[in-house]
Amino acid sequence: MNKVAAFLKESQTELRRVNWPSRDETIRYTWIVIVLSAFLTVVLGGLDYLFTYVASKYLL
């Protein structure tokens, strides 16, 4: 039980040292992730469509 209490106390101490992002930074980073995910979705979907087209046209 003593080890659990020590772990929880050390965890709490470490969490106080964390440099948490501001609300504006969090919103900005979230939008960056959404935009990049959408972009990669379009690129990978386009490549999938292209490869499927080429395979069905010339290989099958």
C-alpha positions as CSV (number, residue, x, y, z in Angstrom):
1,M,0.0,0.0,0.0
2,N,2.9,2.3,0.7
3,K,4.2,2.0,-2.9
4,V,0.8,2.9,-4.3
5,A,0.6,6.1,-2.1
6,A,4.2,7.0,-3.1
7,F,3.3,6.5,-6.8
8,L,0.2,8.7,-6.6
9,K,2.1,11.4,-4.8
10,E,4.9,11.4,-7.3
11,S,2.4,11.4,-10.2
12,Q,0.6,14.4,-8.7
13,T,4.0,16.2,-8.4
14,E,4.9,15.5,-12.0
15,L,1.5,16.7,-13.3
16,R,2.1,20.1,-11.6
17,R,5.3,20.4,-13.6
18,V,3.6,19.8,-17.0
19,N,3.5,22.8,-19.3
20,W,-0.2,22.6,-20.4
21,P,-1.1,24.3,-23.7
22,S,-3.4,27.3,-23.6
23,R,-6.9,27.1,-25.0
24,D,-5.9,29.0,-28.2
25,E,-3.0,26.6,-28.8
26,T,-5.2,23.6,-28.2
27,I,-7.8,24.9,-30.7
28,R,-5.1,25.7,-33.3
29,Y,-3.5,22.3,-33.0
30,T,-6.8,20.6,-33.2
31,W,-7.6,22.4,-36.5
32,I,-4.2,21.5,-37.9
33,V,-4.8,17.8,-37.1
34,I,-8.3,18.0,-38.7
35,V,-7.0,19.8,-41.9
36,L,-4.1,17.4,-42.3
37,S,-6.3,14.4,-41.8
38,A,-8.7,15.6,-44.4
39,F,-5.9,16.3,-46.8
40,L,-4.4,12.9,-46.4
41,T,-7.8,11.3,-46.7
42,V,-8.2,13.0,-50.1
43,V,-4.7,12.1,-51.3
44,L,-4.9,8.5,-50.2
45,G,-8.5,8.2,-51.6
46,G,-7.3,9.6,-54.9
47,L,-4.3,7.2,-55.1
48,D,-6.6,4.3,-54.2
49,Y,-9.0,5.3,-57.0
50,L,-6.1,5.7,-59.5
51,F,-4.6,2.4,-58.7
52,T,-8.0,0.6,-58.8
53,Y,-8.7,2.2,-62.2
54,V,-5.3,1.3,-63.6
55,A,-5.6,-2.3,-62.3
56,S,-9.1,-2.8,-63.6
57,K,-8.3,-1.3,-67.0
58,Y,-4.9,-2.8,-67.7
59,L,-4.4,-5.8,-65.4
60,L,-7.8,-7.5,-65.4
